[in-house]
Structures are given as structure tokens and as C-alpha cells.
Amino acid sequence: MNILDSLRTIVQEVNSARSLPEVLTIIVKEVQEVMQAEVCSVYLFDETDQRYVLMSTEGLRQESIGKVRLAMGEGLVGLVAAKEEPLNLQDADKHPNFAYFEEIGEEIFHSFLGVPIIHHRKVLGVLVLQQQTQRRFAAEEEAFMVTVCAQLSGAIAHAEATGALRELASAGRGKSREAIFHGIPSSSGVGIGRVVLAHQTMDLASVPARYTEDPKAEVRIFRKALRAAKRDMRNLGVGLEDKLSSEELALFDVYIRMLDDDSLGGEVVEAIKAGQTAQSAWSSVILEHVRTFRQMDDPYLRERAADVEELGKRVLGHLLATNTPKTPLPRRVVLVGEDLSATALADIPVNQLVGIISLKGSSNSHMAIVGRALGIPTVMGAVDIPWTELEGQELIVDGSTGDVVSRATRTLRRAYVQRQREEKTLIEGLEKLRDVPCKTSDGSSFSLWINTGLRQDNVQSLRSGAEAVGLFRTEIPFLLRSSFPTEDEQIAIYREHLEAFSPRPVTMRTLDIGGDKDLPYFPIEEENPFLGWRGIRISLDHPEIFLVQIRALLRASEGLNNLRIMLPMISNVPELDRALALIHRAYTELTEEEGYNIQMPPLGAMIEVPAAVYQVAEISQRVDFLSVGTNDLTQYLLAVDRNNPRVAGLYDALHPSVLRALKIIYDQASTVDCQLSVCGEMAGDPLSAAVLLGLGYENFSMSATSLLRVKAMLLNISRKGAADLAKRALRMSDAASVAEFMLTALNQLNSTESGAAS
């Protein structure tokens, strides 16, 4: 097997491991064998005492595991971690940093190669090779070790978190089992509730190790799943008789026999009798066989690993279907999933939902926006949380810091409950501002609108005192269905919202799917979805969908006349002209041919693509209003996928380039009689709203839960003061400097102006 194949095998085995010790054992054994080294060890960073600990080894004394601990910079391992680069020595024991541990038994090994394991700029550990002979490891060997560490760093980070939780969960009484995981703060507030998983996983490696007190019942469940899987195989074989050769068809018989008691089935039954649940036992046995096949020298047999894994998933699917009784929802639900979308909310009453956690995504993902709209504490990008093991557990979700706490100590839980009370008091205090006129401290008017799209959001939106709906996301009703809604069904949805907010204007954005918003019945699979087929591009390619929606919007507005239609993702003038032509066509059909008494609503466009920033003047001459979508505009200007937690830290709407683009948009729009607003999440952040006010913006649209916080900020600053601050912010070189400057300046400004007022 060549080096590349070896690397692939190691990565596959690590990814299928179910615990941290298993991950580490695989690494040291496989790397030692591939490199033909006498010693391979892995040291991992222990947060509790800030040291690198020997966690697994092949070649050194096993009793030293967990005992050898090195601080940053201490010993050769600590030196590798501190320098964040490989260290290759032929006389390791003569190096000034060499630290001797009698219990480890490494005095006979002279050659040393240590490579840091780095994940998200953090040194997780060090992978070490040692030999008795005095020689420098070859450049090819060093390169292989660097590659191994780079490939495995993510898996080790995830496995470390998972293993830490397992260890904590099995700790004896009297010991803290508390575990804190970190994600991206996405909707502020604290939620405390029990976990409901968004869906069961079909990933064998993600099936948690669970045990049963009724092995006989689990054996019955397992045998039922086996019968169903065998039936699938026979039916599949029959269906392919005229398409496959006799040799290929014979494989189906092989797979069926593998499920018998004298093969895989028997092993699993034994594991169940030893105490494991059917799902856990099946996953363990299958993964062990998959690893065995992957290690075989014969290429044909190695390829059979994929077949065994597929067979494993098929049986697991039947086990999940057999062994998932419908249990009542907890009174307070924390929804957890791998990649949550709005459809995950369909089965959970919003009044029971107290927290949302998604392993994928960032603070500006669609799910995070929905979480803010509903006022539910949300954490995105919690990549290391062992989500499949948390079902039914109580979690604390801190949407302000991104922390997720499992098995919290009584003291910590009390502190979070106190924070909940304080936030409730703050919100009640802000309620007094609801009917206060929107004027800055020097008398300039501003408007606060709301973003919505969910029926459950209407009551809170109306209570917020918003003057209008600046963004109604029409795709949300589409996302919650199993097929495209008919024209009449859409009319009912739109009419309900138009009536609820009448006579206030309601800005309905036409269908904006693609990117991170796929319809389950209209999937869009692209390598780069945010730069691909989305928004107005889909609508223009499918006029049959677009025209039905436009007709429904227009008909829903009859007699109310508070509709505004907004077009998303406009990147050039011809596509805007085409969309406007279709709208006018639908209007003409309805009024002149079908006799409806409908007023033509104001038409607008979103400015969210960099190309549109430099064509604001041309675009604004064709529409009645413009709205800046800062979420996508920031994403495109900074070349940061807002759904990717790896680069989430680079996404910041206060980046000077974003602020300068916003200034360009405002300056161009000011030359034309065209209303301008901001409907991105930036408008809902009090600090950012102050910057926007200083740049000249007067209309802000945000989630209902943010409105009074923004209002409290804008009521207490002057237009002139905000303009002066924005002017200085535009000259700064990075987002952190802008945020720090604005925070300090606004605190000083508020204290000065409140002092002057008294």
C-alpha cells in the first residue's frame, strides 16, 4: 500500500471511530506501522492544567499514559507546541529542551520527530515518532507526518470533545460532569431545556454507545431489522436480474448470508446479550469489519469495505425505524441538529422551543435569522458538540456567548437562571419605549421596521411598535411545505399578513431560495451555492413559479393596498428589467383581462451584490425603493461563506470595506428620489445601527426582538454625533477597531448628553 493509500485508510478509520481513546489508538498503531518506527506517541492538550499529556503510545511504557505532562515550551513536545512547527532531531537527548522521565522508557530512543496537531489556530497536541538509531527522519517522512496531522486535526478536535463528554458522563458521584462546548453566538439570550434531535442519523460512527436492561427485547428488534434488510436485498436482486451478470447478482446472496447467525448477525446477538442495545451493537460490529476490510492488501477486498458499510446503514435504517417510539416533547425544548433549516421547526410548537443548536452554519445563516426573529437563543457552528449523545439531556444554550453547557453544576445553573431573570427585566424596561416617537436626541426622525416571515412572529412584531414590515421572507412558507403552494394557497398566506399589519406597509420579497435555503421538493445542489443559482436568477429561469407568486401577491393586496414587492439578488440592470416586465404583465392580466380592482404596489430591489453597489443610480431610476441586504453584501465583499464556521470569525459587517460600500450606496441613492432602507441583520444590532445612522440611513428593518434595543440606542444619540463617529470609523483599518471605537465613543456620548440633559 502506498503512502497516499495509507493516509486515506488512517483518515477513514479515525472518522469511523466512536471514542477518543479509539481515535488515538488507531493513530499511533497505524502511523507506527506505515512509518516503520519503533515509537509513535500522541500528546494532547489538557485545558484543566494547561499541559500536554501523553495520551497514547506504541513503543513506550503503557503505564506512563496520562502521567507524563509537559507545559507549553517544556521538553521537546512542549517546544513543538510553542513553536507550532515540526522538530526533527537525530540526537534528541542532547537537545537543551530534552526532558527525561524515568517512567516513560524513552532513554534508548535518540531520533525524534514531533509535529503539531493544529485545528483553528489552536495546538491540540503533538504527534511524535522516535527511533533508537541516531538519524534525522527523511524529508518525505516529515512531510507525511505533517499531512497526517493536517488531515486528522478536525477529527481529533471532534473526537476529543465527544470523548470528554463520555468520560464526564461516566464519572463517579461527587465529581463534576459539567462540559462546556463552544459555537458561534447567533441569537442572544439564555435557554434551558431538554434536547430533541432534529432527525436520527444514518451515520454508523455517530450511533452512541448505549446499554440495555432487556437484551431479549433488543435481540427481537435486531432480528426484525435483519428480516427487513434481507427482504430489501432479495427484492433489489430480483429487480436487477436483467441488468447484472450472474457474478454480480451472486453478491446479493453473499450480503444476505452475511446477516445470518453464523456471520455478522451472530456477533451482534452476542454483543447484545453482553448488554449493548441493538443499534449500538450493530454499529460496533460493522465498523470493526469495515476497518478490517480497509486494511487488506488485496484491492478487490479493500473495496468490499464500502459494501459492508452500505449494508450496515441499510440495517441501521430498519433499526432506527423499529426502535424509535414517539415520545412526548419536553416542556422546554432545545432543538439540536447537524445542519438545521426552518423545516426542522415544523413539528415543534414555538412556545416550547427555548434553544436552537446547529453544528453547521454561522450567525448569519438562515436558521440563525429565524432564531432571532422568534427571539430564541441560538448557537450555530457548534462543530465539536457530540449531538447524537445528548438526546433527552438538559442543556443550557447561551446565545450571547455561543456556549453550550451540558450537565451544569448547581451553581452554574443558578447563575444562568439569574441571567434569564435580568434579561426579562431589561425587556420589560424597554417596553416603555414602544410608543415613544422615533427621534434622535437632536430631533431627527428615523423609522424602525421589522423583518418577518413566520406566522408565530406576527404578534410580537405588532407589539414592538414597528411602523412597517421592511422584509417579509416569502420563502419561509415555501420551506415549510412538501410541494409548491398553489396560487390560492399563497393568496391566503399573504393576505393574512397584509391584513395583520394593515394599514402599515408590508414589503414582500419574492422567492429567495438557493444558497442556504433549499426547498425539500426543489433541491439545488451546487459546489458554490451562494455564487450560483439563487434568488431572482431562479425566478427568471422559472417564470411559471414567479408569475404565480406575483399574481398571488397582487390578488392578496386587493382592497388593502399596503403591499410593496421587493426583488432579491439583483446583480445587473437587464435582469431587473426582465423581472419588472413580468410583474407588469401579471398586473395587466389581472386588472385588464380578469377584472380585479388592484393598485400597482411600489416595486423595489435589494442591494446585496457588490456589482449592484456601483449601479445604484441606474437601479433606483427603475424602482420605487431600495433595501440594502447587509448579510449577503458583507459575505460577498469579504469573500466569506457565512455558513462556514471555519471562517465565521472573518465575517464582520463593521469591516471598513462594508462601511465604505454602504456610504457609496447612500450617496448614489441620495441623488435620485428613491426611498432607501437597510433590512440586513446589521440594522438589528444597536452598535451597527448607530453607524448606519451616521452614514445617513434613516430606515432600519430588523427582527421584532431587536427593535426596542435599537430604538433605545438611537433615541439617545444625536444625528450629528453619529455622523462624526461614522466619519472617523470610515478611516479605520479593521472591524475590531471600529467596534471598539464606537462602543467607547457611544458610552461617552450617552453619558455626556444625559449629563447635559440633567
N, C-alpha and C positions, 0 to 999 in steps of 0.2 A: 504494500500500500504506500503511495507516495505521500509527501508532506501535506499537500492540499487535501487529499482524501482523509488523512489523519485528523487534520484540523476540523474538517466537516463532521467527522464522526464524534469528536470531542464535543463540539458545539451542540449537535443533536442530542447526545446523551445528557449533557448538562441541562438543556432545555426540557428534557423529559423527566428530570429528577424531581422528587417530591419533598425534599427537605434540604436544609443547608448542609448537614453532615454528608448526605449522599452526594451533593454537588462537589464538595471538597475532596471526597474520596475518589470520585471519578477523575477530577483534575490531576491530582498527584499521581495516581496509578497510570493514567493514560499518557500524561506528559513524560513521566519517568520511562515508560516503555518506548514511546516514539523517539525520545532523545537518547535512549540507552544510557541514562545517567544512573549513578549509584544512589543519589538522593534527590528527591523532589519534595518541597515543602511549601505550604501556603500560610502566610501570616495575615490576619485580618484586624482591622482597627476596632478596638472596643471603646465605644463612646463613654462608658461609665468611668474608666480610669485613664482615658486618653492615651492608650498604649496599643502597640501592635503585638498581637498574641499568636503564638504558634497554634494553629487550629487543625492541621492535618499534615501528615508526613509519610513518605515511603523512604525508608533508609535510616532515619533517626529513631531514637527510642520512643516508643508509643506513650510511655508514662510521662514524657515531658510535655505532651499536648495539653494546652490550657495553662501551663505553669510558666513557660518562658514568655516574658513580657518586656517589650522594648519601647521606650518613649521615642517621640519624633527626634531624629538625629542620633539616637543611641544605637551602637552596634552597626553592623553593615546593613541590616534590614532597615533600621531607623534612618540611616543615611540615604538609602534608595528612596524612602518615602519623603524625606525632607527635600531632596534634590529633584524629585519627580522625573527621574531618568534612570536608565539601566546602569548597573555597575558590574563590570566583567574583570575578575582578578584571577591571576594564576597562583598567587601566594596570599590568600585571604587572611591567614593567621598572622601575617606580618604587617597588615594594614593598621594604622593608628586607631581606626574605629572598631577593630575587631573586639567583640565582647565574648568572653569564654563562660560557658555554662556547663558545669561538670555533668549535670544530669542528662544533657542532650546527646552526648556521644558524637560530637562532630569534630573532635580534635584531629582525627585521622584524614579529614577531607580538606584539601588545600585549595582546589579550584572553586570559584564562587561566581555564579551569575544570578543577579537579582533584578527583577523587572517590576515596576509599579503597576498596580491594577487601578486604573483611574476611571471614574464614572462621574459625569457632570462636574468636572474640575476638582473632584474630591478623591484623595488617595484612599481607596477602600482597603488596600492591602498590598502585599508583595509576594510574588511567586519566585521561588529560589531553586536553582539547580546546583548540586555540589558533586565533585569528583575527588578521588584520592590523588590522582596524578596531578602534577603541577603543570597546568597549561591554561591558556586563555581559551574560552569557548569560541568556536568559529563564528564569523560574522553571520553565516546562514543560520546557525543555532540561535544566536541572539535575536535575529530578525523573526524567527519562528516564535520565540517566547513573547516578543512584543506583540506579534499578531494574535497569539493565543489570548493574551491579557486584554487586548483591544476588543476582540470578539466576545469575550466572556464577561466583561465588566458589567454590562447591563443585567445579564443573567445572575451574576453573583450579587449585585445590589438587590435584585428582586428576591432571590433565594435567601439572602441574609435577613431581609425584613420578614419573610414568611417563616423562616426557621426561628427567628427571635420570638415571634408570636407563639409558635408551637411550644417553645421552651417555657415561655411565660405561662402559657395555658396549663402546662403540666407541673408547674412549680408547686411545692408543698404549701400547706397552710402557714399563715404568718408571713409569707413573702409577698411582696408586691408583684402583681401580674400585669400591672399597667404597661401599655405600649402606646407610643405616640408615633403616628405616621404623618408625612408631610405632603401636601399638594399645593395647588395654586388657589389662593383666595379668590372667589368668584361672585359671591353674593353674601353680604355681611350679615352678622347675627350668629346666635348660638342655637343649635338644635340638639335635643337629647331624645333619643328614641331607639327602637329596636330595628335591626337590619332586615330588609326584604330585598332579595336579589332580583334584579330586573329580568333575568332569564337563566335557566340552567345551562351550563357549559357542556359542549361535546368534546372538550379537550381532556384526554385521559390523564395528563400530568396535573391538571387542576382539580381532580377529584380529591377531596380531603381524606385523610386517614381517620376513619370513624369506626366505632366498635358497637357491637350489638349484645343484648342480653337474651336474644331469642334467635340463635343460629338456625333452628329448624325453619322458622318463618323466612329467614333470609335465603336459605337453600331453595325453598319453594319459589321465591321471587326470581332467583337466579335461573332455575330450570325453566320457568315460564318464558324468561327473556331468551334463553337458548333455543327453545322451540320456535319462537317467533323469528329469530335470526336464521335458523335453518330453513324455515319456510321461505324467507326472503331469498336465500341463496338458491333454493330449488326453483322458485319462480323466475329468478333472474336467469338461471341456466337454461330453462325452457324457452324463455323469450329470446335468447341469443343463439339458439340451436342452428339457425340457418345463416348465422353471421360469423361464427367462430369455428376454428378447426377442432377436431376431436381432442387434440392435446390441450388446447386452451380450455375447452369445456371441462376436461378432467380436473382442472384446478378447482372448480366449484365443489366437486366431490371431496377434494383434499381439504378445503376450508370447512366443509360440513363435518368431516371426520375429526378435524382439529377441535371441534366443540364437544366431542364425546368425553365420557368419564375417564378413558384411558389416555387422554391428552390434556388440553388446556382445561376442559371442564372439570376434570378430577382434581387438578391442582387448586382451582378456585374453591371447590367444595371443601377441600382440606383447610384452606385459609379461612373460610367462613366458619368452619367448626372450631377453629382456633380463636375465633372471636371477632373477626372483621365483618363489616357489612358487605353485602353482595357487590355494591358499586366499588367500594374500596378494595376488596379482594380481587375483583376482576381487573381493575386498573393496575394494581401492583404486579399481577402475574403477566399481563400483556406487555407492560413496559419492560419487564425483565427479559421477555422473549424478544422484543424489538431490539433491545441492546445487544443481545446475543447474536442475532442475525446481522446487525450492523458491523460487528467485529469480525465477521467471517472473511476469509481471503477470497473465496470464490465470488466473482461479481454477480453471478446469477442469484446466489443465495443472499448476498447483501441486499439485492433489490427486493427480495421477499419481505424485508422488514416493513416496507410500505404496505404490503398486502396484509400482514399481521396487524399493523396499526389500524388499517381501514376496517378490518374485521372487528377489532376491539371497539372502534367507535360505533359500529353498527349495533353490537350487543349492548354497549353503554346506552345508546339511544332508547332501546327497549327497557333497560333497567330504570332509566330516568322516568319513562312513561309509566312504568309499573309501580314505581316506588315514590311517587310524588303526590301524596294525598293533599287535597285542597284544605289548607289550614286557614283559620280566620286571621285577618290582618291585625297586627298590633294596634293599640290605640294611638300610638305615636310612631310613625314610620320613617325610617331613614332608608331611602332608596339607593342601592349600590349596584353599579354595573360597569362593564368593561368599556363600553362606548355608548353612553346614553343619548337618546334622542327624545323629542317630545312625545313620540308614540309610547314610550315607557310609562307615561303618566296616565294612560287611558284606563287602567284597572285600579288606580289608587285614588280615593277621594282626597281632594286637595286639602280639606280641613284636617286630615290625619297625617299629612306629609310635613315633617319637621326638619328634614335634611336631605340633601342630594349629594352623592359622591360618584364621580366618574373617573375611571383610570386614565382615559384619554381626554384630549381637549384642553382648552385653556380658558382664561377669564372672559374671552370674547367669543367663545363657541356659542352655537345656537342654544344649547341646553343651559349654559350659564346665563344667557339673556332671559330665557324663560324663568329660571330660578329667581332672578332679580325682579322680574315682572310680578311674580307671585309672592315676593318677599320671603323666600325660603332660603335659609343658609345653605350655600353650595360650595363644594370644593371640587375642582377639576384637576386632571393631570396627576392623580394620586397613584403614580405608576407602581409603587412598591407595596401597596396595601394588598394583603392576601385575601382578596374579596370572597373567594369561594368558601373560606373557613369562617366567615363572620355571620352567616345567616342566623337570625334569632338573638344575636348578641346585642347588648346595649352599646351604642356608640355616641360620643359627643362630637358634633360637627361644628367647628369654628370657622365660619365663612369669612371672617375678617383676617385671620392669620393663615388659613389653609391647613391648620392642624386637625387631625382626626384622632380621637382618644378612645382606645379600647380598654375595657376593664379598669376604669378610672378608680383611683383611691377615693375614699370618702371625702377627704379634704379637698382634692382637686374638683370633684363633682360639685361640692358645695360652692366652690369659687365660681364655677360656670353658671350654677343656678342663680347666684347673686348677680352675675353679669346680665343674665336674662332679665332680671327684675329692673336693673339700672337702664337697660335699653328700652324696656317697656315704659318706664318713667320718662325717658327722653322723648320717645314718640308721642306720648300724651302731652308733653310740653309743647312739641311742635304743632300739635293740632290747633292750638290757639292762633296760629298764623294763617289758617286756611282761608279766611275771608279778608285778610289784610291785603290792600291793593299792591300790585307788583310794581313798586317804585324803589329805585336806589336811594341812598341817603341824600343825594343831591337832586332828587326829583325826576330822574329819567325813568321812563317806563320800559318794562320788559314783559315778555309773555312766557308762561310756562304751560307746556302741552304734555300729553302723555303718549307713550308707546304701548300698544296693547295687541291683542290677537286671540286671547283666551276669554271665554265667557265668564270664567270664575274671577277674572281680573276687573270686570266692569264695576262692581260695587265699590271696590277700593279706589278705582280710578275716579268715579264720580265724587267720592268723599274727599279726594285730595284737593279739590278746588281748581282742577285744571280748566283752562279756557277753551281747549280744543284737543282733538286727537291728532297728533303730528305724524303718527305712523301706526296704521293697523296692518299687521302682518297677515295677509290673506292666505299665506301658505299653511298656517297652523291648522285651520280646519281641514285642509287637504291632507296634512300629515297624519291626522287622527282618523282617517278613513281607510277602507280597504280597496277603494276604487275612486276614479274621478267623480266628484259630485256633479249632478245634473244642473242645468240652468236654474230650475225651480228650487232645488236644494240650496244652491248658492244664494239665490234671492232671499230665502228665509234666514240664512246666516247673516248676510249683510244688512238686511232690513232690521233685524233685532238690534244690531249695534248702532245703526243710524238712528233708530228711534230712542235707544237708551241715552244717547248723547245729545239729541236734538234739543235746542236749535244750534248747539255748538258744532262747528265744522269737524268732519271726520275725514282724515286723509288715508285713503286705502291704497296701499302699494300693491300693484299687480303681482301675480305669482312669481315668487323669487326662490326657485329651487335650484339645486346644484350646490357645489361647494360642500358644506357640511349638512345640507338639508336635502336628503334623498327621499322621494316618496316610495313607500314599500311596493307599490304597484307600478312604479315608473323608475326603476333603478338606473342610476347613471354611474358607470364605472370608468374612471379616468385616472391616469397616473398623477395628474396635477389638476384636481377638480376646481380649485379656486381660480385658475387661469384658463379654465376650459369652458364647457357648455353649461351656462348658468344664466339666471335672471332673464333679461329681455331677449337674450340670444335664443333661449328655448322657446319663449313666447312667439318670436317672429318665425322660427322654424316650424312651429305648430300653431298656425293661425286658427285651426279648428278649436284648440283649447283656449287660446287668447280671446277670440271673439265671443265664445260662450261666457267667459268671465266678464268681459266688458259689458255685454248685454245684461248680465245678471246685476252688475253694479249699477248700471243706469236705471234699470227697472226698479231696483230696490230703493232708489232715491226719489221715486215719483211722489210728489206731494210734500216731501221733506226738504229737499233742496239744500242739504248740508253736506253733500258728498264732494270730495276732492280726490282725483285719481293721480297716483304718482307712479312713474316708471323707473324700475331699478336697473343698475349696471349699465347705464348709458356711457358708451365709450367713443361714439362718433355721431356726427350730425345725420348722416343718411339713415342709421337705424332709428334715431329719434323721429325723423320724418315719416319713416315707414310705420312706426307704432302709432303716431298721431293720425295717419291716414286711416288705419284700421279702426281707431276709436271713432273718428268722424263717420266712417262707413256704417258702423254699428248704430250710431246715433241717428243717422239718416234713415236707416231701415226701420228703426223703432218708432220714430216720430212721423215720417212721411208715408211709409208703407204700412205700418201696423197700428198707427193712430195713438200711440202713447203720448201723454202730456208730460214731457220730461224737459227740464232745463239742462243745457250743456254745462257740466260741472267744470270748475277750474282744473287745468291739467298741469302736472309738474314733473320734474325729473330729479333723480338723485345724482349728486356729485360724489362719487366714491371710487372712481378710476382716475389715476394720475392724468391720463390723456384729457379727461373732461375738465380738469383744473385749468388747463390752458385754453379751453374753448367755452368758458362760462358765458362770455358776451354773446357768442353765436347761439348757444343753447338757450339762454334766457330770453332771446328775442322770439323764440318759438313757443315758450310755455308761460304760464301764469305765476309759477313759483318754483323755487329750487330748494332742495333739502340736502344738507351735507351728511353723508353716511360715514362717520369718522372710523367705524370699526374696520371696514374694508379699505378705506383710504389709508389708514395707518399701516395696515397689513401690506398693501402694495407698495407704499413709499419706502417702507423699511425692509421689504423682501423677507418678511417673517410670516410663516404659516401660523395663523392664530390658533390652530387646533393642535399644534405640535408642542407638547410640554418641554421638549428639549431646548427650544428657543424662546419659550414663553417670556423669559426674563429680558429678551431684547425688544419685546413688544411694549411700546410706551407712547401713548398719544401726546405726551408733553415733549416728545423729541422735537428739537428746534426745527427740523425739516418739515414736520407735520404742522407746526405753528406757522411757519412761513407759507406753506401751501394754503392754509386757512386764511391767511392775510391776503394772498393773491385772489382767492375766491371772493372774499368780501369786497375787495377793491374793484374787481371786474363787475360784480353784481350791482354795485352802487351806481354804476354808470347807466344802468337800464332800470326801468320801472318794473322790477320783478321781486316779489317777496322772497326772503332768504331765511332759512332756519337750519338748525342742527338737530338731527334725530339719532345720531350715534350715541353709544354709551358714554362718550366724553361729556355730553350735556348733563348727564345724571351724576357726575362727580363734582361736589361743591368747589373744589380747588380748580378743576379744569373749567368749570362754568365761569368762574371769575376771570380766567384768562380769555375765554371766548367773549365775555362782555367787554373786556379791554380791547379786543381785536375789532369790536364794532357790532358783534352779533346781538340781536335783541330777542329772538325767538328760540326757545330751547324745548326739545321734546325728549322725554325720559320715562323710565318705569315709574308707576304711581308711588312705589315705596321710596323713591329718591326725591320726589318733588318737593316736599316740605323742607328737607335738608338743604337742597339747593336754594330754595326761597329764603331760608334763614341766612344763608351766606350773602345772597345778592341784595337783600334788604339793608344789610349793614355796611355796604361799601359804596363809594361814590363812583359814578361813571368815569369821572376824570382820574380818580385814583387808580381805577382798574386799567385805564388806558396807559397811564405812566408805567405801571407794573408790566403790562404786556409788551410795551416798547423795549423795556430792559430785558425781558425774557427772550425776545426775538434775537437778541445779540449773544445769547449764551450758547455754549458748545455741546451740551448734553442734557438729557432729560432729568437726571438726578439733580443737577444744578438748578434747573428750572423749578422742580418741585420744592427743593429746599428753600430757594429764594422766595417763592410765592407763599409758602407756609409761614416763614418768618415775617415777611412783609405784611401779609394779611393779618397776622396776630397783632403786629404793631399798629397797623392801620385801624383795626377794630378798637383797640384799647385807646388810641388817640381820639378817634371820632366819638366813642362812648364817653370819654372824659370831657370832650368839648361840649357834648350834649348835656352833661350834668352841670 
